[in-house]
Amino acid sequence: MSKKILYTLLAVLCLKLGAFSQENTNSQGLEYSLGLNYLSGYSDLIDAYERVGYEFDFESPLGLNFAISSEYNSGLGWEANLGPAIAIFGDLSAFIMPIDLLATYEFAKDANISPFVKLGGSYILANGDFLGATTPGVKGAVGIAFNKNQKTEYGVQLSLNTAYVDFEYYRFIDEIKPYEFVLGVFAKF
């Protein structure tokens, strides 16, 4: 399946879920969030490129993600997440970005501070030098949301993702999990 078709299907799914959420009287409507994340598996990707002879002048394990979500009065909800993306340019090029669809639950939905959990599936889009097949995985996250009763909500989250991408160099194949553990902060609007 081409990337354009996959992006289109994801966009249609998000819009459809959003329309359902807004029509459902128990829904809080759509919310959008932007996050800054530290990727623990980023160093594994850089190490794989360095093993085959590439050097990097600048590298950063930080990335941005964008999410669309909705929650219901019960505390249950859903989230569609794009990113954080990894882009490498120069002597070689690579682009890696996960797409996640998660079920969410907030434990103290009406409180100003609320712990939450998320569980769902993840697929990594990967294109570039030495990047091969990707394998979907399960993503789980725990976190705490602050300022819940205000216009802008903030939070911190730790996630585990089992999806991976194959790094292929001649006969050498390594399974890279750039998003295995991700620690992030976010703002939700």
C-alpha positions as CSV (number, residue, x, y, z in Angstrom):
1,M,0.0,0.0,0.0
2,S,1.5,3.4,-1.0
3,K,2.1,6.0,1.6
4,K,-0.4,8.5,0.0
5,I,-3.1,5.9,0.3
6,L,-2.2,5.1,3.9
7,Y,-2.2,8.8,4.8
8,T,-5.5,9.3,3.1
9,L,-7.1,6.4,4.9
10,L,-5.8,7.6,8.2
11,A,-7.1,11.1,7.6
12,V,-10.6,9.8,6.6
13,L,-10.7,7.5,9.6
14,C,-9.8,10.5,11.9
15,L,-12.4,12.7,10.3
16,K,-15.0,9.9,10.5
17,L,-14.3,9.2,14.2
18,G,-14.4,12.9,14.9
19,A,-17.8,13.3,13.2
20,F,-19.1,10.4,15.2
21,S,-17.6,11.9,18.4
22,Q,-19.3,15.3,17.8
23,E,-22.7,13.7,17.1
24,N,-22.5,11.5,20.2
25,T,-24.0,13.5,23.1
26,N,-21.6,11.9,25.6
27,S,-18.5,13.1,23.7
28,Q,-16.3,16.1,24.6
29,G,-15.6,16.7,20.9
30,L,-12.2,16.7,19.1
31,E,-9.0,17.8,20.8
32,Y,-5.7,18.4,19.2
33,S,-2.3,18.0,20.9
34,L,1.3,18.7,20.1
35,G,4.1,17.0,21.9
36,L,7.9,17.1,22.4
37,N,9.4,13.7,22.8
38,Y,12.7,12.0,23.7
39,L,13.2,8.8,21.7
40,S,15.3,6.2,23.5
41,G,15.7,4.0,20.4
42,Y,17.1,6.9,18.3
43,S,20.6,6.0,19.3
44,D,20.1,2.5,17.9
45,L,19.4,3.9,14.5
46,I,22.4,6.3,14.6
47,D,24.6,3.4,15.8
48,A,23.4,1.2,12.8
49,Y,24.3,3.9,10.3
50,E,27.7,4.5,12.0
51,R,28.5,0.7,11.8
52,V,28.3,1.0,8.1
53,G,30.5,4.0,7.9
54,Y,28.4,7.1,8.1
55,E,29.1,10.0,10.5
56,F,26.7,12.7,11.7
57,D,27.6,16.3,12.6
58,F,24.4,16.9,14.3
59,E,21.8,14.5,15.7
60,S,19.0,14.8,18.2
61,P,16.8,12.2,19.8
62,L,14.0,14.8,20.2
63,G,10.9,14.8,18.0
64,L,7.5,16.4,17.6
65,N,4.2,14.6,17.4
66,F,0.6,15.6,16.5
67,A,-2.5,13.8,17.8
68,I,-6.2,14.1,17.4
69,S,-8.3,12.6,20.2
70,S,-11.8,12.5,21.7
71,E,-13.0,11.3,25.1
72,Y,-16.4,10.4,26.4
73,N,-18.0,11.2,29.8
74,S,-17.0,7.7,31.0
75,G,-13.3,8.5,30.7
76,L,-12.9,6.2,27.6
77,G,-11.7,7.7,24.4
78,W,-9.5,7.3,21.3
79,E,-6.4,8.9,19.9
80,A,-4.9,9.0,16.4
81,N,-1.2,10.0,16.6
82,L,1.4,11.0,14.0
83,G,5.0,11.1,15.0
84,P,7.5,11.9,16.3
85,A,9.2,11.8,12.9
86,I,12.9,11.2,12.4
87,A,14.4,12.8,9.3
88,I,18.0,12.4,8.3
89,F,19.5,14.3,5.3
90,G,22.9,14.6,3.9
91,D,25.1,11.9,2.5
92,L,22.2,9.6,3.1
93,S,18.5,10.1,3.7
94,A,16.0,8.5,5.9
95,F,12.5,9.3,7.1
96,I,10.7,7.4,9.8
97,M,7.4,8.2,11.4
98,P,4.9,6.1,13.5
99,I,1.1,6.2,13.0
100,D,-0.8,5.1,16.1
101,L,-4.4,4.4,16.8
102,L,-5.0,4.0,20.5
103,A,-7.9,3.5,23.0
104,T,-7.5,5.8,26.0
105,Y,-8.8,5.9,29.6
106,E,-8.6,8.7,32.1
107,F,-9.0,7.7,35.7
108,A,-10.2,11.1,37.1
109,K,-11.7,12.7,34.1
110,D,-13.4,15.6,35.9
111,A,-10.4,16.4,38.2
112,N,-7.8,19.0,37.4
113,I,-5.1,16.4,37.5
114,S,-5.8,13.0,36.0
115,P,-3.7,9.8,35.3
116,F,-4.3,8.0,32.1
117,V,-3.5,4.9,30.1
118,K,-3.4,4.3,26.4
119,L,-3.3,1.0,24.4
120,G,-3.4,0.3,20.7
121,G,-1.6,-0.4,17.5
122,S,1.4,1.2,15.8
123,Y,2.8,1.1,12.3
124,I,6.1,2.8,11.3
125,L,6.4,4.5,8.0
126,A,10.0,4.2,6.9
127,N,11.8,5.2,3.7
128,G,15.4,5.8,3.1
129,D,18.9,4.4,2.8
130,F,19.2,0.9,4.3
131,L,15.7,0.9,5.7
132,G,13.7,-2.2,4.8
133,A,10.4,-3.7,5.9
134,T,8.5,-2.5,8.9
135,T,6.6,-4.6,11.4
136,P,3.5,-3.3,13.2
137,G,3.4,-3.5,16.9
138,V,1.5,-2.7,20.1
139,K,1.8,0.6,21.8
140,G,1.0,1.3,25.4
141,A,1.4,4.5,27.4
142,V,0.9,5.9,30.9
143,G,0.9,9.5,32.0
144,I,-0.6,12.3,33.9
145,A,-2.6,15.2,32.5
146,F,-2.6,18.6,34.3
147,N,-4.9,21.7,34.0
148,K,-7.8,19.5,32.8
149,N,-10.5,22.0,33.5
150,Q,-8.9,24.8,31.5
151,K,-8.8,25.6,27.8
152,T,-5.2,24.2,27.4
153,E,-4.3,20.9,29.0
154,Y,-0.7,19.8,29.7
155,G,0.8,16.5,30.4
156,V,3.7,14.0,30.6
157,Q,3.6,10.5,29.1
158,L,5.9,7.4,28.9
159,S,5.2,5.0,26.1
160,L,6.4,1.6,25.0
161,N,6.1,0.6,21.3
162,T,7.0,-2.9,19.9
163,A,6.9,-1.8,16.2
164,Y,10.2,-1.9,14.4
165,V,11.9,-1.3,11.1
166,D,14.6,-3.5,9.5
167,F,18.0,-1.9,8.9
168,E,19.5,-3.8,5.9
169,Y,23.1,-3.6,4.9
170,Y,24.1,-6.4,2.5
171,R,23.6,-9.6,4.6
172,F,23.4,-7.7,7.9
173,I,19.8,-7.1,9.1
174,D,19.0,-5.5,12.4
175,E,15.6,-4.8,13.9
176,I,15.6,-1.1,15.0
177,K,13.0,0.1,17.5
178,P,13.4,3.8,17.4
179,Y,10.2,4.3,19.4
180,E,10.7,1.5,21.9
181,F,10.6,3.9,24.9
182,V,9.4,7.5,24.4
183,L,9.2,10.1,27.2
184,G,7.2,13.2,26.2
185,V,5.4,16.3,27.3
186,F,2.3,17.6,25.4
187,A,-0.2,20.4,25.2
188,K,-3.8,19.6,24.3
189,F,-6.1,22.2,22.8
